[in-house]
Amino acid sequence: MDHVAAQDDPKALWGKVRARLRASVPDSTYRLWLEPLELEGVQGETLFLSAPEGIRAWVERRYSSLIREALNGTGLRDVGFGAVSDSHAGDPGDGVELNPSYTFERFVIGDGNRMAHAAALAVAEAPGEAYNPLFLHGHPGLGKTHLLVAIANYLRINATGLSVRYTTAECFTNEFVGALRSAGAEAFKSRYRDLDVLLIDDVQFLEGKQHTEEEFFHTFNALYESGSQLVLSADRLPSELADLEQRLRDRFEWGLTVEVDKPNLNTRLTVLRRLVREAGVEIADNQALAELAERVDANVRQLHGGLTRAIAHASLMAKPLSSELIAEVIPTPSRTPRQTPVEEIQQRVATAFGISRAELVGSTRAATPVRARQVAIFLTRELTDLSLPQIGRLYGGRDHSTVLNSVRRVEAGLAEDSKLSERVAELRSAIHRPASSRP
């Protein structure tokens, strides 16, 4: 193995590491799991990589050791997934990092999102002149974030003179609280009120946070009065954000409010064809994608997750991605799966793992309750329309990143742990069982 110096250009170093990875695994494995990895940078003895959301947990869990082996002789010893920290770690910079793949060109348009796409594009082409504010609402996983980030990406390429910030309501809240603690309130106000375009995702997260609501109210007013563009998203209509101050709800409705609805069958098929084409996956029969599109009809996020799960099973079992395999891996949807009470999910999971419901939602870090909690959170995410912060509140007040981590860990486990897969399938079936047949 040739020697690679740690002081080499990071891009050249990553190119050599990728070559080693390509030579150490089958082509199909490399293409599916390792080729999508991108270099973030090098810090100390750690190589930092980024991975698409749909495969990150799986790659981090299954291939980290392989990547470390490929680092032998480079002067680097470890691999991390995420951005490299720097001397400006305390400065939030331009807000939440933008996903470069979230563009208007990559957004699959269907009957449920056509108007939202058109409105977002109009705002990107004429910020402050088309619809202000633009408020997108709909259940999680339908493309609201994609559209907000697409606006930001469009403006940063085509309107470089404008100051643009995309962030989430949770990050806004965390920044505000941090600013108050560090006596940086004035810098915070300047950072958010001197913008040309502000895009805020998941504004329902502001509910019940009195001081943050107050600050956001003044931020909204300052930007609106100066003619700056505001784009907001939430999981429901402004009028349904019952725990948000009335004056904020009123302002959210000053412009255009557009619903983003679930994708129809044709849209889901189009999304799947694109994902399969980009991943370079071979399909065994023409009905495979149609089978998956029929079985996963809730949102694009779950569609992507279902495809990732099916691809993982195909890879592990050395089988082609066929309609038969998808029928084995992806359960048939219930007629009313989204109405499942969270209490029932929690109780059934607790019973299955032999613990109490109090232990399930509590703070214990014992292995069994932790695994049970992850499974319950995964099923809650799958079987309800609750957002990540809402789910976190129902599981002991955990934050959205903990919820997301639980979902990813179970998704990764389903592909490699047959016992876990069987247990989750049994729980899903029991939860969906008609009331008359339940014990």
C-alpha positions in Angstrom: 0.0 0.0 0.0 1.5 3.3 -1.0 2.3 5.9 1.6 0.0 9.0 1.9 1.3 11.9 4.0 -1.1 13.6 6.4 -0.1 17.0 5.0 -1.2 16.0 1.5 -4.0 18.0 -0.1 -7.2 16.7 1.6 -8.9 16.2 -1.8 -5.9 14.2 -3.1 -5.8 12.2 0.1 -9.5 11.4 -0.1 -9.1 10.3 -3.7 -6.5 7.7 -2.6 -8.6 6.5 0.3 -11.6 6.1 -2.1 -9.4 4.1 -4.4 -8.5 1.8 -1.6 -12.2 1.4 -0.6 -13.2 0.6 -4.1 -10.6 -2.1 -4.3 -11.7 -3.6 -0.9 -15.5 -4.2 -1.6 -17.7 -5.5 -4.4 -18.6 -2.9 -7.0 -22.3 -2.9 -6.0 -21.4 -2.3 -2.3 -19.1 0.6 -3.2 -21.6 2.2 -5.6 -24.5 2.0 -3.1 -22.8 2.9 0.2 -19.3 4.4 -0.3 -19.4 6.3 -3.5 -22.0 8.9 -2.2 -19.6 9.9 0.6 -18.1 13.4 0.2 -15.1 15.0 1.8 -15.8 17.7 4.4 -12.2 18.2 5.4 -9.4 17.0 7.7 -8.8 18.1 11.3 -5.9 16.7 13.3 -5.9 13.0 12.7 -9.5 12.8 11.7 -11.0 12.6 8.2 -14.5 14.2 8.2 -17.0 12.9 5.6 -20.6 13.7 4.8 -23.2 11.2 3.7 -26.8 11.5 2.3 -29.4 11.3 5.1 -30.9 8.1 3.9 -27.7 6.1 4.2 -25.6 7.9 6.8 -26.6 5.8 9.9 -25.9 2.6 7.9 -22.6 3.7 6.6 -21.4 5.1 9.9 -22.3 1.9 11.7 -21.2 -0.7 9.1 -18.3 0.9 7.2 -16.5 3.2 9.7 -13.9 0.4 10.5 -13.3 -0.2 6.8 -12.7 3.4 6.2 -10.3 3.5 9.2 -8.4 0.6 7.6 -8.1 2.5 4.4 -6.5 5.4 6.3 -3.4 3.2 7.2 -0.3 5.1 6.2 -2.0 8.4 5.7 -1.1 9.9 9.0 -4.8 9.9 9.9 -6.4 7.5 12.4 -10.1 8.2 12.6 -13.2 9.1 10.5 -16.0 11.4 11.5 -19.3 12.2 9.8 -20.2 15.9 9.9 -18.6 19.3 9.3 -15.1 20.1 10.5 -15.0 22.5 13.4 -12.9 25.7 13.2 -12.0 28.8 15.0 -15.4 30.2 14.3 -17.2 27.4 16.0 -19.2 29.8 18.1 -20.4 31.8 15.2 -23.5 30.5 13.5 -22.3 32.0 10.2 -25.0 31.7 7.5 -27.4 29.5 9.5 -28.1 25.8 8.9 -25.8 24.2 6.3 -27.7 23.9 3.0 -28.1 20.6 1.3 -26.8 21.2 -2.3 -29.0 18.5 -3.7 -32.2 20.4 -2.7 -32.7 22.4 -5.9 -35.8 23.2 -8.0 -34.4 20.9 -10.7 -34.4 17.9 -8.4 -37.8 18.5 -6.9 -40.4 16.1 -8.3 -43.5 17.9 -9.1 -46.9 16.3 -8.7 -50.5 17.3 -8.1 -50.0 17.6 -4.3 -47.1 20.0 -4.5 -47.4 21.8 -7.9 -48.7 25.1 -6.4 -46.1 25.1 -3.6 -43.3 24.6 -6.1 -44.6 27.4 -8.3 -44.9 29.8 -5.4 -41.4 28.9 -4.1 -39.9 29.4 -7.5 -41.7 32.8 -7.9 -40.2 33.9 -4.6 -36.7 32.8 -5.6 -37.0 34.7 -8.9 -38.4 37.9 -7.3 -37.8 38.0 -3.5 -39.9 40.5 -1.7 -42.1 41.1 -4.7 -44.1 37.9 -5.2 -45.6 36.5 -2.0 -44.5 37.8 1.3 -44.5 35.9 3.6 -44.8 32.6 1.8 -46.1 30.0 4.3 -45.9 26.3 3.3 -47.6 23.7 5.5 -48.1 20.0 5.4 -47.2 16.8 7.2 -43.5 15.9 7.6 -41.6 14.4 4.7 -43.5 16.0 1.9 -40.9 18.4 0.6 -41.3 21.6 2.5 -37.6 21.7 3.6 -36.6 20.9 0.0 -38.4 23.9 -1.3 -37.1 26.3 1.3 -33.5 25.2 0.8 -34.1 25.3 -3.0 -34.9 29.0 -2.7 -31.8 29.6 -0.7 -29.6 27.6 -3.1 -31.1 29.5 -6.1 -30.5 32.9 -4.6 -26.9 32.1 -3.5 -26.1 31.2 -7.1 -28.2 33.8 -9.0 -28.4 36.7 -6.6 -25.0 36.8 -4.9 -25.6 40.4 -3.7 -28.4 39.4 -1.4 -28.0 38.3 2.2 -29.8 35.0 2.6 -30.3 32.8 5.7 -32.0 29.4 6.0 -32.5 28.0 9.5 -35.0 26.1 11.6 -37.1 27.4 14.4 -35.3 25.2 16.8 -31.9 26.6 15.7 -33.3 30.1 15.9 -34.4 29.3 19.5 -31.1 27.8 20.5 -29.1 30.7 19.0 -31.3 33.2 20.8 -31.0 31.5 24.2 -27.2 31.2 23.6 -27.1 34.9 22.8 -28.9 35.9 26.0 -26.5 33.8 28.1 -23.4 35.3 26.4 -24.6 38.9 26.3 -24.7 38.7 22.5 -28.3 39.8 22.0 -27.5 42.8 19.9 -25.3 40.7 17.6 -28.1 38.2 17.3 -30.6 40.9 16.3 -28.2 42.3 13.7 -27.6 38.8 12.3 -31.3 38.2 11.7 -32.8 41.7 11.1 -30.3 42.8 8.4 -31.2 40.2 5.9 -32.7 40.3 2.4 -34.2 36.8 2.7 -35.0 34.7 5.8 -36.3 31.2 5.5 -37.5 29.5 8.7 -38.4 25.8 8.8 -40.8 24.1 11.3 -42.1 27.3 13.0 -44.4 25.2 15.1 -41.3 24.7 17.3 -41.8 28.2 18.5 -45.1 27.3 20.3 -45.0 27.8 24.0 -41.6 29.6 24.0 -42.7 33.0 25.1 -39.3 34.9 24.9 -38.3 33.4 21.6 -41.8 34.2 20.2 -41.4 37.8 21.3 -38.0 38.0 19.6 -39.2 36.4 16.4 -42.2 38.7 16.4 -39.9 41.7 16.3 -37.6 40.0 13.8 -40.6 39.4 11.5 -41.8 43.0 11.8 -38.3 44.4 11.1 -37.8 42.3 7.9 -41.3 42.7 6.6 -41.3 46.5 7.0 -37.9 46.7 5.2 -39.3 44.7 2.3 -37.2 41.6 3.0 -38.6 38.2 1.9 -39.9 35.8 4.6 -40.5 32.1 3.8 -41.9 29.9 6.6 -43.0 26.3 7.0 -44.9 24.3 9.5 -46.7 21.0 9.9 -50.1 22.7 9.9 -52.0 25.9 9.1 -51.1 29.1 11.0 -54.6 29.1 12.5 -54.0 25.7 13.9 -50.8 26.7 15.8 -52.9 27.1 18.9 -50.0 27.6 21.3 -48.5 30.4 19.2 -49.3 34.0 19.9 -52.3 35.3 17.9 -50.3 38.2 16.5 -47.7 35.8 15.0 -50.4 33.6 13.5 -52.0 36.7 11.9 -48.7 37.8 10.4 -48.0 34.3 9.0 -51.2 34.7 7.0 -50.4 38.1 5.5 -49.0 36.6 2.3 -49.7 33.3 0.6 -50.4 30.1 2.5 -49.9 26.9 0.4 -50.4 23.3 1.4 -47.9 20.6 0.4 -49.9 17.4 0.1 -48.8 13.7 -0.1 -47.5 12.5 -3.5 -49.8 10.4 -5.7 -48.8 7.1 -7.2 -47.3 8.6 -10.4 -45.2 11.1 -8.4 -44.0 8.4 -6.1 -42.9 6.3 -9.0 -41.1 9.2 -10.5 -39.2 9.8 -7.3 -38.2 6.1 -7.1 -37.0 6.0 -10.6 -34.8 9.0 -10.0 -33.4 7.6 -6.7 -32.7 4.2 -8.4 -31.0 5.8 -11.4 -28.8 8.0 -9.2 -27.8 5.1 -7.0 -27.0 2.9 -10.0 -29.2 0.1 -8.7 -30.4 -2.7 -11.0 -34.0 -3.6 -10.9 -34.9 -7.3 -11.5 -38.4 -6.7 -12.8 -40.6 -3.8 -14.0 -43.1 -4.2 -11.1 -40.5 -3.7 -8.3 -40.8 0.0 -8.1 -44.6 -0.1 -8.6 -44.8 -2.5 -5.7 -42.8 -0.2 -3.4 -44.8 2.9 -4.5 -48.0 1.1 -3.6 -46.8 0.0 -0.2 -45.2 3.3 0.8 -47.8 6.1 0.2 -47.3 8.5 3.1 -44.5 10.8 2.0 -41.2 11.1 0.1 -39.0 10.7 3.2 -40.6 7.3 4.0 -40.4 6.4 0.3 -36.7 7.0 0.3 -36.3 5.1 3.6 -38.3 2.1 2.1 -36.0 2.0 -0.9 -32.9 2.2 1.2 -34.2 -0.7 3.4 -35.0 -2.8 0.3 -31.6 -2.1 -1.2 -29.9 -3.0 2.0 -31.7 -6.3 2.2 -31.0 -7.1 -1.4 -27.3 -6.4 -0.8 -27.1 -8.5 2.4 -29.0 -11.4 1.0 -27.3 -11.2 -2.5 -30.7 -11.0 -4.1 -31.9 -8.8 -7.0 -34.2 -5.9 -6.1 -37.4 -7.5 -7.2 -41.1 -7.1 -6.4 -41.0 -10.3 -4.4 -38.2 -9.0 -2.2 -40.0 -5.7 -1.7 -43.1 -7.6 -0.7 -41.0 -9.4 1.9 -39.3 -6.4 3.3 -42.0 -3.6 3.1 -45.3 -4.3 4.9 -48.6 -3.7 3.3 -50.0 -0.4 4.5 -53.0 -0.4 6.8 -56.0 1.6 5.7 -55.7 3.9 8.7 -52.2 3.6 10.0 -51.8 7.3 10.7 -54.4 7.4 13.4 -52.5 5.2 15.9 -52.5 6.7 19.4 -48.9 7.1 20.7 -50.0 5.7 24.0 -50.8 2.4 22.3 -47.5 2.3 20.6 -45.7 2.9 23.8 -47.6 0.3 25.8 -47.3 -2.4 23.2 -43.5 -1.8 22.7 -43.0 -1.7 26.5 -44.9 -5.0 26.9 -42.9 -6.6 24.1 -39.6 -5.7 25.7 -40.7 -6.7 29.2 -40.5 -3.2 30.7 -43.0 -0.6 32.0 -44.2 2.3 30.0 -42.6 4.6 32.6 -39.2 3.0 31.9 -39.8 3.4 28.2 -40.3 7.2 28.3 -38.0 7.7 31.3 -34.3 8.6 31.5 -32.8 5.2 32.2 -29.9 4.3 30.0 -30.1 0.6 30.6 -29.7 -1.4 27.3 -33.2 -2.9 27.1 -35.2 0.3 27.8 -33.0 2.3 25.4 -33.6 -0.2 22.6 -37.3 -0.3 23.3 -37.4 3.5 23.3 -35.7 3.6 20.0 -38.2 1.1 18.5 -41.2 3.0 20.0 -39.9 6.3 18.6 -39.3 4.6 15.2 -42.9 3.3 15.1 -44.3 6.6 16.3 -42.5 8.4 13.4 -43.7 5.8 11.0 -47.3 5.5 12.1 -48.2 9.1 13.0 -48.0 12.5 11.5 -46.1 14.0 14.5 -43.0 16.1 13.9 -39.7 15.3 15.5 -40.0 17.9 18.3 -43.6 16.7 19.0 -42.4 13.1 19.3 -39.5 14.1 21.5 -41.9 15.8 23.9 -43.9 12.5 24.2 -40.7 10.6 25.1 -39.5 12.4 28.1 -38.9 15.8 26.6 -36.1 14.6 24.3 -34.9 16.9 21.5 -35.5 16.3 17.8 -31.9 15.2 17.2 -32.3 12.4 19.7 -35.5 11.3 18.0 -33.9 11.4 14.6 -30.9 9.3 15.9 -33.3 6.7 17.3 -35.1 6.4 14.0 -31.8 6.0 12.1 -30.5 3.4 14.5 -33.6 1.3 14.1 -33.6 1.7 10.3 -29.9 0.5 10.2 -30.7 -2.4 12.6 -33.6 -3.6 10.5 -31.3 -4.4 7.6 -28.8 -6.5 9.6 -30.7 -7.8 12.6 -33.4 -10.4 11.6 -34.7 -10.7 15.2 -35.2 -6.9 15.4 -36.9 -6.9 12.0 -39.3 -9.6 13.1 -40.1 -7.9 16.4 -40.8 -4.6 14.6 -43.0 -6.3 12.1 -44.9 -8.1 14.8 -45.4 -4.8 16.7 -46.5 -3.0 13.6 -49.0 -5.8 12.8 -50.3 -5.8 16.4 -50.8 -2.1 16.4 -52.7 -2.2 13.1 -54.9 -5.1 14.1 -58.6 -4.3 14.1 -59.9 -3.6 17.6 -62.3 -6.5 17.6 -59.4 -9.0 17.2 -57.2 -7.6 19.9 -56.8 -9.5 23.1 
